[in-house]
Amino acid sequence: MKKYIFIAAMALSLLALASCEKYEDGRPSKAVRNEFKSMYPDARDIEWEAEAGYWTVSFETGKAPDVKERTAWYDAAGNWIRTKTEIPVSALPQEIKNYISGSSYAGATIADVDADYYETPSGNFYRLDIIYDGVKMEIDVSEDGKVTVADVGVL
C-alpha cells in the first residue's frame, strides 16, 4: 500500500512541476505577468526569456488537435508588443493564397510547411517564406492580402 501511495505522490509532483512557468533570465515584473495572464488565461507550457529589452513568453493554447504554439513580446512596463502564432500553410486564408498565386509574386512557392501569424496593436499580418524566380524571400502579407514588407535573401 505504501508503494502505491509513494507512486501516486511522485506522479502528482511531476505533474505539478510540468505545469509551472519556467524562467530563463530571471522573472518578469508583475505588470508583465499580469498582462500576459489577462490576455492568455488558458496558456500552458509557459517559458519566459529576456530578449533585446523585451520579455518573450513561449506558450501553448487550445486543446488537441487544435493546439497552437505561440510567442508573445512585452516591454518592461507590461505593454503588449506582439504575438506570433505558428500555423500550417494549409490553414492560410484563401485571400492570402490568392494573393500569392495571382499577384506580382505569381509563380512563387511557399518554402515552408508553416507560416507565422502576427497580432500587433497596429494590425495583424502573415509572415511567409517564399521562393520567387529562384530568390528566397520573406514577405509580410496583411490580412486583406497586401504585401507590407519583403526581405530578399533572408531564408
C-alpha positions, -999 to 999 in steps of 0.1 A, spaced: 0 0 0 29 24 9 43 17 -25 11 29 -43 9 60 -22 45 68 -30 40 63 -67 8 85 -67 27 112 -48 55 112 -72 32 113 -102 13 143 -87 47 161 -80 58 156 -116 25 168 -129 28 200 -107 63 206 -119 54 202 -156 27 229 -154 49 255 -137 62 285 -155 99 284 -165 122 315 -163 154 315 -184 166 350 -175 151 360 -142 115 368 -137 95 394 -155 78 421 -135 43 416 -120 29 440 -146 43 419 -175 30 386 -159 -4 401 -152 -9 415 -187 1 381 -201 -23 362 -178 -51 386 -187 -45 381 -224 -39 343 -223 -56 329 -192 -56 293 -205 -19 293 -216 2 263 -207 38 252 -211 49 288 -203 86 297 -207 98 333 -202 130 348 -216 146 383 -217 154 393 -252 167 426 -266 150 447 -239 117 428 -241 102 398 -223 93 370 -246 70 342 -235 65 310 -254 34 290 -246 6 268 -259 -31 274 -262 -60 253 -273 -68 217 -269 -58 187 -291 -60 185 -320 -60 224 -322 -30 232 -300 -14 264 -311 23 273 -303 27 310 -296 52 336 -286 43 370 -272 65 400 -266 61 426 -238 81 456 -228 94 460 -192 63 480 -182 39 452 -193 28 467 -226 20 440 -252 41 444 -283 30 414 -305 21 378 -306 33 352 -331 13 321 -338 26 293 -359 1 280 -384 3 254 -412 4 269 -447 -27 248 -455 -46 269 -429 -38 302 -446 -69 322 -455 -79 320 -492 -72 357 -497 -36 352 -488 -33 321 -511 -50 340 -539 -26 370 -535 5 348 -537 -8 329 -568 -22 360 -586 -1 389 -576 33 402 -587 46 371 -569 26 348 -593 45 315 -596 61 318 -562 62 288 -540 59 289 -502 92 275 -489 80 261 -456 51 240 -443 44 266 -416 37 303 -417 36 328 -388 6 349 -379 14 381 -361 -11 401 -340 1 436 -331 -16 467 -317 -14 484 -352 -27 454 -372 -22 418 -380 -3 401 -408 11 368 -420 48 362 -425 57 337 -453 89 324 -466 87 321 -504 109 313 -534 102 336 -563 122 335 -595 148 314 -577 152 340 -549 144 333 -513 122 360 -497 104 366 -465 72 386 -470 46 401 -446 11 400 -460 -17 419 -443 -50 402 -436 -65 417 -468 -38 402 -489 -13 431 -495 24 428 -490 37 452 -464 73 441 -461 95 420 -484 131 410 -474 151 393 -501 176 366 -494 167 361 -458 160 324 -457 
